[in-house]
Amino acid sequence: MIIIMERNATKVQKLRVIDLLKDNGFEVRCNEGDVHTVIDALGDKTSLTPGRLAALEGVKEVKVIREPFRLASRDRKEEDTVIEFHNGVKIGGDNKPVFMVGPCSVEDDYNGLLKVAKAAKEMGCEFLRGGAFKPRTSPYDFQGYGEKALQFLRKAADATGLLTVSEIMDASDLDMMCKYVDVLQIGARNVQNFKLLHAVGKCNKPVILKRGLSSTIREFLLAAEHILYYGNQNVILCERGIRSFDSAFTRNVMDIASIPVIKKYSHLPIIVDPSHGTGQRYLIEPMAKAGLVVGADGVMIEVHHDPEYALSDGKQSLSIPMFKDIMKRLNSFNNRLHYEKTCLSANVK
């Protein structure tokens, strides 16, 4: 439940509400706003009815959240969450969608990674992404270069003024990874690794949470709820495709509809990953555009300096010339969409 206190509610009235909630087994979080105090209550509603709370002095309104993802819900927070970085880049809300690009895996070739980073900067991208630890289906496939890869990623990003994104697979690596990356990524295979979700929930780094291979939208949002519950409010969702019976032409089915659905029910920003969403180079541009049209807050694209020899996901990675060509069109498309959205918002206001 969410209890909104009257504008002039006294401290005694607020404490009475909080004490009653705690006495009935609720976990309570109190948010003091400029106008109203909002009290989040997590617990069994059968032990304390909304009507009893509404009858207390100083209570303006009691909202019952029907969806199980309480902290991620728009019922709790109506306005969009906006995540801001130290260099001024923002994700979410009315801000212009961002681009996160880089190789699937950071390989033992710093110069190759630097070429990608320079191309990303040249084309106006904000983030350099790359895997250091790779969760692979087969134990015989390349597993990543670990901390060495993170060092390369940080060095290339610092040389070009980009922010870094890399996937964390184990909570024991958290302190080490936080030294190198600006955004932690939880991959599709770890979307229900609850110990890992809890660990990143206790840190202050923004987290990209990718949708699970077969996750429903509700399960996806509940995974985000675990991170929010443990204190980290800087969660970015990522639609990266889900498993289907038809894999003849695409790696996954990219669920474009999930973006406006999540925008309706949650305040969290969401980006799209057409590289994993389709597994095909030729589909990256149209699916990136589709994601932007329906409201995505950013796009993640795999780019490699020499895809033919990439150690992972070469088939879905763009070469640097391909990337620049596509980004010219995506930038133009993105600018036009953002302008139209801004004008529409201004007219509505």
Buried (B, 14 or more C-beta within 10 A) or exposed (E): BBBBBBEEBEEEBBEBBBEBBEEBEBEBBBEEEEEBBBBBBBBEEEEBBBEEBEEBEBBBBBBEBEBEBBBBBBBBBEEBBBBEBEEEBBBBEEBBBBBBBBBBBBBEBBEBBBBBBBBBBEBBBBBBBBBBBBBEEEEEEBBBBBBEBBBBBBBBBEBBEBBBBBBBBEBEBBEBBBEBBBBBBBBBBBBBBEEBBBBBBEBEBBBBBBBBBEBEBEBBBBBBBBBBBBEBBBBBBBBBBBEEEEEEEBBBBBBBEBBBBBBEBBBBBBBBBBBBBBBBBEBBBEBBBBBBEBBBBBBBBBBBBBBEEBBBBBBBBBBBEBBBBBBEEBBEBBEEBBEEBEEEEEEEE
